[in-house]
């Protein structure tokens, strides 16, 4: 018999989600983690919501610094998504091109960039929900990386007839 958690995980695998890397700084060193649970929360003021694992090093630094970046990955950045999904700590940025933007690590070539200040942090099961007020945003004309049925891909528009 399948547990509720396993069934829920399988149901959610069928929901296509965008893939981003949430980033912060540890002194002068960049840290980040792959996230698929993030979304636009408000337009006035511009706000986002991101869910971070309670044990995440990134969450600890976001909580301390009260700011974070969201690098919405491009369809050709699936290797970065896998790299930042590991528990490798500070070594995740090794070999990844990045710059500093609003005192936050910004991954080069990402489809979108959002810099935020933390408005509030809420409990959400084994994760913490970070509400961020957007202080800067920029997008590139690039297809987004998505995760669906446990594989990476991108969005493909349907032809309307």
Secondary structure, 3 states (H helix, E strand, C coil): CCCHHHHHHHHHHCCCEECEEEEEEECCEEEEEEECCEEEEEECCEEEEEEEECCCHHHHHHHHHCEEEEEECECCCHHHHHHHCCCCHHHHHCCCCEEEECCEEEECCCCEEEEEEEEEEEEECCEEEEEEEEEEEEECCCCECEEECCEEECCCCCCCC
